[in-house]
Amino acid sequence: MKKTILIGVCGSVAAYKSAQLVSDLLKLGYDIEVVMTKNATKFIQPMTFEALIKKPVYIDVVDKSEGYQIKHIELAKKADLFIVAPCSANTLAKLANGLCDDMLSTTFLACTCKKLIAPAMNTAMYDNLATQRNIERCLSYGITFVEPGNGLLACGDVGRGKLADMEDIKEMIDYCLEEKLLRNKKVLITAGPTQEAIDPVRYITNHSSGKMGYALAKKAFQLGCDVTLISGPVNLKVPYGIQHISVVSASEMLEAVKGCYLKQDIIIKAAAVGDYRAKTVASNKIKKGNQDIFIECQKNDDILAFLGNHVTKQKLCGFAMETENLIENAQKKCITKNCDLLVANDLTTSGAGFQVDTNKVFFITKDNVQELDLMTKDELSKEILLTLSKEN
């Protein structure tokens, strides 16, 4: 069944961005309703939203064209989520104090669904003690916020107050709509490749994109976890709401893991860590000559093995990617690395492996092998996290 998202638009220069948000959410399959303040209509016409959602936009509490229906109550009952984006300082003050003198604030007060606010205003207005107290009051009601961004504002000032990025807002919509099945669990995830320097220009690495680890971090946050993501170099946006630690080499990743693994409830080592590094890193670029060169390598420390030998109460999950003898090699790895769960996939399987948005895996424990269907990495992330959260 389609979920209904009610979008409130306030008087702000950023109001035009709400049209993009509506368009994006429609493409994702949501049913959208739009409520605007009268000041918002001075920045963007209601017709823009009506053209997108193919139904009326609500501005007045009593709409004569609808036969004097109590529309704000009907909308409130229908909504699965009410997001106010952008939310002005004036509307924020109303929402914090239960005032309802227009359609947006009246509907917001009537809603019992989850609520999300994305503020947008001048820096001085946002930092003002009154605004900060209004935010604190809303947070105490259980309302979620997407923090504004920093940068050049429409008024010419520079600072925080810009409407959050669309991707951050959409991630927080997913967060609000996801049931918090793992609330307050602490989760550590490693992701991406590592890079091992040969000289100041070149390095040894692998084809990992980091998509699996980043999907795990995003889903863990949506499920209510306190997430730490330790990542090698990737071309991915860090998911909203998590602690991110950037590393390059395998040794840097190991040190980062050592610094926080004891505080975790669940540890998922999804990074593709390089097994070897150059024994000697040249201080200058190795010049091309007429003869082949040979690079002597030494083994990196095994991060998963370290964790397997040192975890106590933590659930430990590893990954295995193979091109042959998948089950046999994965079962051996699960046992020798003392994993609670080993996620194994064959690089030669269609839809699995590096650089893709799907995966086809086996869940392997010390006494069981379970084959999963092809699914997105987002869907697989939820399966992994819920499996690890089960009691023994």
C-alpha positions as CSV (number, residue, x, y, z in Angstrom):
1,M,0.0,0.0,0.0
2,K,1.3,3.5,-0.9
3,K,2.5,5.6,1.9
4,T,1.2,9.2,2.0
5,I,3.6,12.0,2.7
6,L,2.2,15.4,3.5
7,I,4.6,18.2,2.5
8,G,4.3,21.6,4.1
9,V,5.9,24.6,2.3
10,C,6.7,27.9,4.0
11,G,7.7,31.3,2.9
12,S,11.3,31.0,2.0
13,V,13.6,31.5,-1.0
14,A,14.2,27.8,-0.7
15,A,10.5,27.0,-1.4
16,Y,11.3,26.3,-5.1
17,K,13.4,23.3,-3.9
18,S,10.2,21.7,-2.6
19,A,9.0,21.2,-6.1
20,Q,12.1,19.0,-6.8
21,L,11.4,17.1,-3.5
22,V,7.8,16.5,-4.6
23,S,8.9,15.3,-8.0
24,D,11.5,12.9,-6.5
25,L,9.1,11.4,-4.0
26,L,6.4,10.8,-6.7
27,K,9.0,8.9,-8.7
28,L,9.7,6.7,-5.6
29,G,6.0,5.8,-5.5
30,Y,4.7,7.9,-2.6
31,D,1.3,9.5,-2.5
32,I,1.9,13.2,-2.0
33,E,-0.3,16.0,-0.5
34,V,0.9,19.6,-0.4
35,V,0.0,22.3,2.1
36,M,1.4,25.9,1.7
37,T,1.4,29.0,3.9
38,K,0.2,32.2,2.2
39,N,3.7,33.6,2.3
40,A,5.0,30.5,0.5
41,T,2.7,31.3,-2.5
42,K,4.7,34.5,-2.9
43,F,7.8,32.5,-3.7
44,I,6.3,29.7,-5.7
45,Q,2.9,29.3,-7.2
46,P,0.5,26.5,-6.0
47,M,0.0,25.6,-9.6
48,T,3.6,24.2,-9.8
49,F,2.7,21.6,-7.1
50,E,-0.7,20.9,-8.5
51,A,0.8,20.1,-11.9
52,L,3.0,17.6,-10.3
53,I,0.6,15.8,-7.9
54,K,-2.5,16.2,-10.1
55,K,-4.7,17.4,-7.2
56,P,-5.3,20.6,-5.2
57,V,-2.8,22.3,-3.0
58,Y,-4.2,23.4,0.4
59,I,-3.7,27.0,1.7
60,D,-6.8,27.9,3.6
61,V,-8.3,26.0,6.6
62,V,-11.8,26.4,5.1
63,D,-11.8,25.7,1.4
64,K,-15.2,26.7,-0.1
65,S,-14.5,24.8,-3.3
66,E,-14.5,21.6,-1.3
67,G,-17.9,22.2,0.3
68,Y,-16.5,23.4,3.7
69,Q,-14.9,20.1,4.4
70,I,-12.6,19.9,7.5
71,K,-9.7,19.1,5.2
72,H,-6.9,19.5,7.8
73,I,-8.4,16.6,9.8
74,E,-8.8,14.4,6.7
75,L,-5.2,15.1,5.6
76,A,-3.9,14.5,9.2
77,K,-5.6,11.1,9.3
78,K,-4.3,10.1,5.9
79,A,-0.6,11.0,6.4
80,D,2.2,8.6,7.2
81,L,4.7,11.4,7.5
82,F,4.4,15.2,7.6
83,I,7.5,17.0,6.4
84,V,7.9,20.8,6.5
85,A,10.5,21.8,3.9
86,P,11.5,24.5,4.0
87,C,10.4,25.5,7.5
88,S,10.7,29.2,8.2
89,A,11.5,30.6,11.7
90,N,7.9,31.9,12.0
91,T,6.3,28.6,11.2
92,L,8.8,26.8,13.5
93,A,7.8,29.0,16.4
94,K,4.1,28.1,15.7
95,L,4.8,24.4,15.6
96,A,6.9,24.5,18.8
97,N,4.1,26.3,20.7
98,G,1.0,24.6,19.3
99,L,-0.2,27.7,17.5
100,C,-2.5,27.0,14.5
101,D,-3.6,30.1,12.6
102,D,-3.2,28.7,9.1
103,M,-3.7,25.5,7.1
104,L,-0.1,24.2,7.6
105,S,0.1,24.7,11.4
106,T,-3.5,23.5,12.0
107,T,-2.9,20.3,10.0
108,F,0.5,19.8,11.7
109,L,-1.1,20.0,15.2
110,A,-3.8,17.6,14.1
111,C,-1.3,15.0,12.8
112,T,-0.4,12.0,14.9
113,C,2.0,10.6,12.3
114,K,5.8,11.0,12.3
115,K,7.0,14.5,11.6
116,L,10.1,15.9,10.0
117,I,11.2,19.5,9.9
118,A,13.9,20.9,7.5
119,P,14.6,24.5,8.6
120,A,15.7,27.2,6.1
121,M,16.4,30.8,7.3
122,N,19.1,33.4,7.8
123,T,22.0,32.4,10.0
124,A,21.3,34.9,12.7
125,M,17.7,33.8,12.9
126,Y,18.6,30.1,13.1
127,D,21.2,30.7,15.8
128,N,18.9,33.0,17.8
129,L,18.3,31.6,21.2
130,A,14.5,31.7,20.6
131,T,14.8,29.5,17.5
132,Q,17.1,27.1,19.2
133,R,14.7,26.8,22.1
134,N,11.9,26.1,19.6
135,I,13.9,23.4,18.0
136,E,14.6,21.8,21.5
137,R,10.9,21.9,22.2
138,C,10.0,20.2,19.0
139,L,12.7,17.6,19.6
140,S,11.1,16.9,23.0
141,Y,7.8,16.2,21.2
142,G,9.5,13.5,19.2
143,I,9.8,15.6,16.0
144,T,12.8,14.8,13.8
145,F,15.0,17.5,12.2
146,V,17.2,17.7,9.1
147,E,19.9,20.2,10.0
148,P,20.4,23.1,7.6
149,G,23.5,23.3,5.5
150,N,26.3,25.8,5.6
151,G,27.1,28.2,2.8
152,L,26.2,31.4,1.0
153,L,22.6,32.4,1.8
154,A,20.2,34.3,-0.4
155,C,20.6,37.4,1.7
156,G,24.4,37.4,1.0
157,D,25.4,36.1,4.5
158,V,27.5,33.0,4.9
159,G,26.7,30.4,7.5
160,R,24.3,27.7,8.4
161,G,20.7,28.1,7.4
162,K,20.5,26.7,3.9
163,L,17.9,24.1,3.3
164,A,19.5,20.7,3.7
165,D,20.5,18.8,0.5
166,M,17.7,16.9,-1.2
167,E,19.5,13.6,-0.7
168,D,19.8,14.3,3.1
169,I,16.1,15.1,3.3
170,K,15.2,12.0,1.4
171,E,17.4,9.9,3.6
172,M,15.7,11.3,6.7
173,I,12.3,10.6,5.1
174,D,13.4,6.9,4.8
175,Y,14.6,7.1,8.4
176,C,11.3,8.4,9.7
177,L,9.3,5.8,7.8
178,E,11.5,2.8,8.9
179,E,10.5,1.0,12.1
180,K,13.2,1.4,14.7
181,L,13.7,-2.4,15.2
182,L,17.3,-1.9,16.4
183,R,16.9,1.3,18.4
184,N,20.1,2.4,20.3
185,K,22.2,-0.6,19.0
186,K,25.8,0.4,18.4
187,V,27.0,-0.8,15.0
188,L,30.5,-0.6,13.5
189,I,30.8,-1.0,9.7
190,T,34.0,-1.1,7.5
191,A,33.5,-0.3,3.8
192,G,35.3,0.3,0.5
193,P,38.8,-0.7,-0.6
194,T,42.1,0.1,0.9
195,Q,45.0,1.6,-1.0
196,E,48.6,0.5,-0.4
197,A,51.2,2.9,-1.7
198,I,54.1,1.9,-4.0
199,D,55.5,5.3,-4.4
200,P,54.0,8.9,-4.1
201,V,52.0,8.4,-7.3
202,R,51.0,4.7,-7.5
203,Y,49.2,2.3,-5.2
204,I,47.8,-1.3,-5.0
205,T,44.0,-1.5,-4.6
206,N,40.9,-3.5,-5.7
207,H,37.6,-2.9,-7.5
208,S,35.5,-2.4,-4.4
209,S,33.1,0.6,-4.7
210,G,32.0,0.6,-1.1
211,K,28.3,0.3,-2.1
212,M,27.6,-2.6,0.2
213,G,29.2,-1.1,3.3
214,Y,27.5,2.3,2.7
215,A,24.1,0.6,2.2
216,L,24.6,-1.2,5.5
217,A,25.5,2.1,7.3
218,K,22.4,3.8,5.9
219,K,20.1,1.0,6.8
220,A,21.5,0.6,10.3
221,F,20.9,4.3,10.9
222,Q,17.3,4.0,9.6
223,L,16.7,1.1,11.9
224,G,17.7,3.2,14.9
225,C,21.3,2.3,15.4
226,D,24.2,4.5,16.5
227,V,26.5,3.9,13.4
228,T,30.2,4.3,13.0
229,L,31.5,3.8,9.4
230,I,35.2,3.3,8.7
231,S,35.7,3.7,5.0
232,G,38.5,3.5,2.5
233,P,38.6,5.8,-0.5
234,V,35.2,5.7,-2.4
235,N,33.2,8.0,-4.6
236,L,30.1,7.8,-2.4
237,K,28.3,10.4,-0.3
238,V,28.5,9.7,3.4
239,P,25.0,8.7,4.7
240,Y,23.3,11.3,6.8
241,G,23.4,10.9,10.6
242,I,26.4,8.6,11.1
243,Q,29.9,9.0,12.4
244,H,32.4,8.6,9.5
245,I,36.1,7.8,9.8
246,S,38.1,8.1,6.6
247,V,41.1,5.9,6.1
248,V,43.4,4.9,3.2
249,S,45.5,1.9,4.0
250,A,44.8,-1.5,5.7
251,S,46.9,-0.5,8.7
252,E,45.0,2.8,9.1
253,M,41.7,0.8,9.0
254,L,43.0,-1.6,11.6
255,E,43.9,1.2,14.0
256,A,40.5,2.9,13.5
257,V,38.8,-0.4,14.3
258,K,40.9,-1.0,17.4
259,G,39.9,2.5,18.6
260,C,36.1,1.7,18.7
261,Y,35.3,-2.0,18.4
262,L,34.8,-2.6,22.1
263,K,32.0,-0.1,22.3
264,Q,29.9,-1.9,19.7
265,D,27.0,-4.3,19.7
266,I,27.4,-5.4,16.1
267,I,30.5,-5.3,13.9
268,I,30.2,-5.8,10.1
269,K,33.5,-6.0,8.2
270,A,32.3,-5.3,4.6
271,A,35.5,-3.6,3.5
272,A,37.7,-5.2,0.8
273,V,41.0,-4.9,2.6
274,G,44.2,-5.4,0.7
275,D,46.0,-8.5,1.8
276,Y,49.4,-7.2,0.9
277,R,51.4,-4.0,0.8
278,A,54.7,-3.0,-0.7
279,K,57.5,-3.9,1.7
280,T,59.3,-0.7,0.8
281,V,57.5,2.5,-0.4
282,A,59.7,4.5,-2.8
283,S,60.2,8.1,-1.6
284,N,60.1,9.3,-5.2
285,K,58.1,8.3,-8.3
286,I,59.5,5.1,-9.8
287,K,60.6,6.1,-13.3
288,K,59.6,3.9,-16.3
289,G,62.6,2.1,-17.7
290,N,63.2,-0.6,-20.4
291,Q,63.1,-3.4,-17.9
292,D,60.4,-5.0,-15.8
293,I,60.3,-4.1,-12.1
294,F,59.5,-6.3,-9.2
295,I,57.7,-5.2,-6.1
296,E,58.3,-7.2,-2.9
297,C,55.2,-7.3,-0.8
298,Q,54.4,-8.3,2.8
299,K,51.2,-9.4,4.3
300,N,48.9,-7.0,6.0
301,D,47.4,-7.7,9.4
302,D,44.1,-9.5,9.1
303,I,41.4,-7.2,10.6
304,L,38.7,-9.8,10.7
305,A,41.0,-12.3,12.4
306,F,41.9,-9.7,15.0
307,L,38.2,-9.0,15.7
308,G,37.5,-12.7,15.9
309,N,40.1,-13.2,18.5
310,H,39.1,-10.1,20.6
311,V,35.3,-9.7,20.4
312,T,33.4,-10.6,23.6
313,K,29.7,-9.7,23.5
314,Q,29.8,-8.2,20.0
315,K,28.1,-10.0,17.0
316,L,30.7,-10.3,14.2
317,C,29.9,-10.4,10.5
318,G,32.4,-10.9,7.8
319,F,32.2,-11.0,4.0
320,A,33.7,-13.5,1.5
321,M,34.0,-13.0,-2.2
322,E,35.2,-16.0,-4.2
323,T,35.5,-17.1,-7.9
324,E,35.5,-20.8,-7.0
325,N,34.6,-23.2,-4.2
326,L,32.4,-20.5,-2.6
327,I,30.7,-22.5,0.1
328,E,33.7,-24.5,1.1
329,N,36.0,-21.5,1.4
330,A,33.3,-19.4,3.1
331,Q,32.6,-22.0,5.7
332,K,36.3,-22.3,6.5
333,K,36.6,-18.5,6.8
334,C,33.5,-18.3,9.1
335,I,35.1,-20.9,11.5
336,T,38.7,-19.7,11.5
337,K,37.7,-16.0,11.9
338,N,35.1,-16.8,14.6
339,C,32.3,-15.0,12.8
340,D,28.6,-15.2,13.9
341,L,27.7,-14.7,10.3
342,L,29.6,-14.8,7.0
343,V,28.0,-13.2,3.9
344,A,29.4,-15.0,0.8
345,N,29.0,-14.2,-2.8
346,D,30.5,-15.5,-6.1
347,L,32.1,-12.8,-8.2
348,T,31.1,-14.7,-11.4
349,T,27.3,-14.6,-10.5
350,S,25.2,-12.1,-12.4
351,G,24.1,-9.2,-10.2
352,A,26.7,-9.9,-7.5
353,G,30.1,-8.5,-6.7
354,F,31.8,-5.1,-7.2
355,Q,30.3,-1.9,-8.5
356,V,26.6,-3.1,-8.8
357,D,23.5,-2.1,-6.7
358,T,22.4,-5.7,-6.2
359,N,23.8,-8.8,-4.6
360,K,23.3,-12.6,-4.6
361,V,24.6,-14.1,-1.4
362,F,24.7,-17.0,1.0
363,F,24.4,-16.6,4.8
364,I,26.9,-18.9,6.4
365,T,27.2,-19.7,10.1
366,K,29.2,-22.4,11.8
367,D,26.3,-24.9,11.4
368,N,24.1,-23.6,8.6
369,V,24.1,-22.4,4.9
370,Q,21.2,-20.3,3.6
371,E,20.9,-19.1,0.0
372,L,19.2,-15.8,-0.5
373,D,17.5,-14.5,-3.6
374,L,18.9,-11.7,-5.7
375,M,18.1,-8.4,-4.0
376,T,19.2,-4.8,-3.8
377,K,22.1,-4.0,-1.4
378,D,19.6,-1.9,0.6
379,E,17.3,-5.0,1.1
380,L,20.3,-7.2,1.8
381,S,21.5,-4.8,4.5
382,K,18.3,-5.1,6.4
383,E,18.4,-8.9,6.2
384,I,22.0,-8.9,7.5
385,L,21.3,-6.5,10.4
386,L,18.1,-8.2,11.6
387,T,19.9,-11.6,11.4
388,L,22.7,-10.3,13.5
389,S,20.3,-8.8,16.1
390,K,18.6,-12.1,16.8
391,E,19.5,-13.7,20.1
392,N,21.4,-17.0,20.0
